[in-house]
Amino acid sequence: MSAPEGPQREPPGRSLARSSAVVGAAVLASRLLGLVREQVFAGFFGAGRELDAFITAFRIPNLFRDLFAEGALSAAFVTTFSQKLEKEGEASAWRLANLVVHALALVVGAIVVLGILAAPWLVDLIAPGFAETPGKTELTVFLTRLMFPFLLLVALAAVAMGMLNAKEKFGVPASASSFFNLGSIVTGLATAWWLAPEYMSELWDSGGRSVLSSEEAAKAITGMAVGTLVGGALQLLIQLPALYRVNYRYRPRLSFRDPGVRKVLALMAPATIGAAAVQVNVMVNNNFASTLGDGAVSWLNVAFRFTQLPIGLFGVAVGVVALPAVSRSVAHDDMRGFNQTVTRALRLVFGLTIPAAMGLAVLAPQVIGLVYEHGRFGAHDTSMAAQALVAYSIGLAGYANIKVLVPAFYALGDARTPALVSCLSIVINATLNWVAIRQFGFGHAALALATSAVALLNFAVLLAVLTRRIGPTAGLGGALLRTLVAAGAVGIVCVLSREAVAQVLPLATVEGRAATVAVGVPVGALVFVWVGARLGLTEITTIIAQVSARLRRSPPDGA
């Protein structure tokens, strides 16, 4: 009857897939709303001065958002909180939660103040090329200062998320970021219209050819920054009722000497570096892209946004569900169960991300054009962003599986190894960027390709180290090979679908793009399922069984 016993009655593979599906559905909603949010930005601001400034300004607090909500804090806290629940009971775990909340508020509050003061230096560090465009650096500094408090909101939301995940409540915390996107869209547009009504309405009058001053555009983008703060507050507030239902009660407690708090901090310090690699590499890319002229930063951001959908939907979802399970395995000294959970998680992520990467790479111009090419985002922007998306797709499986492997190390009490590997990958990425841009004069797509190569290397090194500790991940290599074969079939189907549509409709039109995506995506998915099942990919059959069971269970009284 107790909460922890329920999942243990299910076969482990089904439990992981089922819970991952819950998180995945919530993450899918969030990522789709995120795409809508990006569409709003692209349509109203295009790939130019204002959008480059906003993306760069938000990148600093958003780096911490990824570290906290999907990285170091969440993993370190869930590991410690889950083990306290198993060994000492709820009262001790809730006490730890309150201690962490107050410690975090003090530490992150201080970081926010420092970040606001140091904003000019941070912007010069991240985007030195902005100084070549009049007013671009100043706008970026202003937006950075305005959005820095977002960091405190998302850090507290991450603790709430960790408590709910440890109590095996995955849906609400996974859907919290949907409220961030919703709040930032609605409030952002309303504030932008209030601050710069002429700029916002001119889009519909002139078809995107702006004749208004840059000051009006700056006011409008400021409104979107205000919306970002409101969205961050909603991400925290939406989780509070669920916390109350699992018996969490707020108590004003603070102590940095508590063993639980020390353990969280000890894991979190190196874990911050370990989880940071991809986002730090994106910031390094931002530095180099800022020297390539207006638009380069925005093109990379648009492309990376598309990779975030499968990373969040598959990598983050599976990693979030697997972390409490592997933490419990460590608490009970069950390394065989630990190994099996990690292997199943990796196989599941491979089986979902590799075909997604193939589809994104083949259909990149059509997907980006369909979603983004409207308003002030033109055909040239679509072409440039598509080049970056092809390059990012190559490393997608590496990005996603890092979300599984890094928390596995935390569960073992080892945050040092991911930190060292992360530092190595950051150095390699910066070196590759310097060679590509400074020595060979390549464009923005080379930056995305370097990030992909480094993500794959990061994953491979982490996997090699982990298998030396927990034993070989049985069947992973064979599953990867079969997944690659099935994904190859997806690529062929997507190419054939695109060419078939091209015989009827021009691919550069909205109708042609919509038809290509509408045909290629579902047909490619069906082909992957069919080929994968024939090749014996158990992850595919597990997912089919889960979907079939859900369909048989009736949704009249549903959700």
C-alpha positions, 0 to 999 in steps of 0.5 A, spaced: 500 500 500 505 504 501 507 508 495 514 505 493 511 498 493 507 500 487 512 500 481 516 494 484 510 490 482 511 492 475 516 488 470 522 493 471 522 495 463 515 496 463 515 501 469 521 505 466 517 505 459 511 507 463 513 512 467 518 515 462 512 516 457 508 520 463 514 525 463 515 524 456 508 527 454 509 532 459 515 534 456 512 534 449 507 539 451 512 543 454 517 543 448 511 544 443 509 550 447 517 552 447 516 552 439 510 556 439 514 561 443 520 561 439 515 562 433 513 568 436 520 571 437 522 569 430 515 572 427 516 579 431 523 580 431 526 576 425 534 573 426 537 580 427 539 585 433 533 584 438 533 577 437 540 576 438 540 580 444 535 577 447 537 570 446 544 572 449 541 575 455 537 569 456 543 564 455 546 566 462 540 565 466 538 559 462 544 556 463 543 555 470 536 553 469 538 547 465 544 545 470 538 546 476 532 543 473 535 538 469 542 537 471 546 538 478 541 541 483 536 536 481 540 530 480 544 531 487 538 533 491 534 527 488 539 522 490 540 524 497 533 525 498 531 518 495 536 515 499 534 519 506 526 517 504 529 509 504 533 509 510 530 515 515 523 516 513 519 522 510 520 526 516 528 526 515 527 527 508 522 533 509 527 536 514 532 536 508 528 539 503 527 545 507 534 546 509 536 546 502 530 551 500 533 556 504 540 554 503 539 555 495 535 561 496 541 565 500 546 562 495 542 563 488 540 570 491 547 572 492 549 569 485 543 573 482 546 580 485 553 579 482 550 577 476 546 583 475 552 587 477 557 583 472 552 583 466 557 588 462 563 584 463 558 577 462 556 580 455 563 582 453 565 575 454 559 571 451 558 576 445 564 580 444 562 581 436 556 585 438 560 591 439 560 592 432 553 593 431 551 600 435 546 599 441 547 591 441 551 590 447 547 595 451 541 592 449 543 585 451 546 588 458 539 591 460 536 584 458 541 580 462 540 584 468 532 584 467 532 577 466 537 574 472 532 573 477 529 568 473 535 564 476 532 564 483 525 562 481 527 556 477 532 554 482 526 553 487 522 550 482 528 545 481 527 543 488 520 542 488 521 538 482 526 533 485 521 532 491 516 530 487 520 526 482 523 522 489 516 521 491 515 518 484 510 523 482 513 525 475 507 528 471 506 535 475 514 537 475 515 535 468 509 539 466 511 545 470 516 548 464 509 548 460 507 553 464 513 557 464 512 557 456 505 559 457 506 565 461 512 567 457 508 567 451 502 570 454 505 575 458 510 577 454 506 579 448 501 583 452 507 587 455 510 588 448 504 590 446 503 595 451 510 598 451 511 598 443 504 598 440 506 601 433 512 596 433 507 590 434 502 591 430 506 594 424 508 586 423 501 585 420 501 592 416 507 591 412 509 584 412 515 584 416 518 590 413 520 594 419 520 602 418 520 603 425 526 605 430 530 600 433 528 603 440 521 601 438 524 594 437 528 594 444 521 596 447 518 590 444 523 585 446 523 588 453 516 586 454 518 579 452 523 579 457 518 581 462 514 575 460 520 570 461 520 572 469 512 571 469 513 564 466 519 562 471 514 564 477 509 560 474 514 554 473 514 554 481 507 556 483 504 550 479 508 545 483 506 547 490 499 544 490 502 537 488 507 538 494 502 539 499 499 533 497 505 529 498 505 531 505 511 537 504 510 542 509 514 549 509 518 550 515 523 556 516 530 552 517 537 554 515 543 550 516 549 549 512 552 544 517 547 539 516 550 532 513 544 532 508 545 539 506 553 538 505 552 531 501 547 535 496 552 541 496 558 536 495 555 532 489 552 539 486 559 543 486 562 538 481 556 536 478 555 543 476 561 542 471 559 535 469 552 537 467 554 544 464 558 541 458 553 542 452 550 548 455 557 551 456 559 549 449 553 552 446 555 559 450 562 558 447 558 557 440 555 564 442 561 567 443 564 565 436 557 566 432 557 573 435 563 575 430 559 572 424 554 578 423 547 579 425 543 572 425 548 567 426 546 567 434 539 566 432 540 561 427 544 556 432 538 558 437 533 556 432 536 549 430 538 547 437 531 548 439 529 543 435 534 538 438 531 540 445 525 537 443 527 529 442 533 531 448 527 533 453 522 528 450 527 522 451 533 523 454 531 528 460 524 524 461 528 517 461 533 520 466 528 523 470 525 516 471 531 512 472 535 517 477 530 515 483 530 507 481 538 507 481 539 511 487 534 506 491 539 500 488 545 504 491 541 505 497 540 497 497 547 495 494 543 492 488 549 493 483 546 488 478 539 492 478 543 498 477 546 496 471 540 493 468 536 500 469 542 504 466 542 499 460 535 499 459 535 507 459 540 507 454 537 502 450 530 506 450 534 513 449 538 510 443 531 507 440 528 514 440 533 519 439 537 516 433 530 515 428 528 522 430 535 525 429 535 522 422 528 525 420 530 532 423 537 531 418 533 529 412 527 534 413 531 540 416 529 545 411 522 543 411 521 543 418 524 549 420 521 553 414 514 550 416 515 552 424 519 559 423 518 562 416 513 567 417 513 575 419 520 577 419 524 570 419 525 569 412 527 564 407 535 565 408 534 565 415 531 558 414 536 555 410 542 558 415 538 555 421 537 548 417 544 547 416 545 548 423 540 543 425 543 538 420 550 538 424 546 538 431 542 532 429 549 528 428 550 529 436 543 528 438 543 521 441 550 523 445 546 529 448 540 525 450 544 519 453 548 524 457 542 526 461 542 518 463 549 517 464 551 523 469 545 522 474 547 515 474 554 517 476 551 522 482 547 516 484 554 512 485 556 518 489 561 520 484 560 527 481 568 528 480 568 523 473 563 527 469 566 534 471 573 532 469 570 529 462 565 535 462 571 540 462 575 536 457 569 536 452 569 544 453 576 545 452 576 540 445 569 544 443 573 551 444 579 548 440 575 546 434 571 552 434 577 556 434 580 552 428 573 552 424 572 560 425 579 563 426 583 558 421 579 556 416 573 561 416 567 556 416 560 558 418 556 557 423 554 550 422 561 548 423 560 551 430 554 546 431 558 540 428 563 541 433 558 541 439 555 534 436 562 531 436 564 533 443 557 531 445 558 524 442 565 524 445 563 526 452 558 520 452 563 515 449 568 516 455 562 516 460 560 510 458 567 507 458 568 509 465 561 507 468 562 500 465 568 499 468 565 500 475 558 496 474 560 491 468 558 491 461 552 494 459 549 487 456 546 488 449 547 495 448 552 494 442 547 490 438 541 494 440 545 500 437 547 497 431 539 494 430 537 501 431 542 504 426 539 500 421 532 501 422 534 509 422 537 508 416 530 506 413 527 512 416 532 516 412 530 513 406 523 514 407 523 521 409 527 522 402 522 518 398 516 522 401 520 529 400 521 527 393 514 525 392 511 531 395 515 535 390 512 532 384 505 535 386 507 541 390 513 546 391 517 544 397 519 552 399 511 553 400 507 552 406 503 547 403 509 543 400 513 543 407 506 541 411 505 536 406 512 533 407 512 533 414 505 530 415 507 524 410 514 523 412 514 524 420 508 518 421 510 514 415 518 514 418 515 512 425 511 507 422 517 504 418 522 504 424 517 501 428 516 495 423 523 494 422 525 495 429 520 490 431 523 485 425 530 486 428 528 484 435 529 491 438 525 490 445 524 497 446 519 498 440 515 492 443 515 494 450 512 501 447 507 498 443 505 494 449 504 500 453 500 504 447 496 498 446 494 497 453 493 505 454 488 504 448 484 498 451 483 502 457 478 507 455 478 514 456 471 516 457 473 517 464 480 518 462 486 522 465 
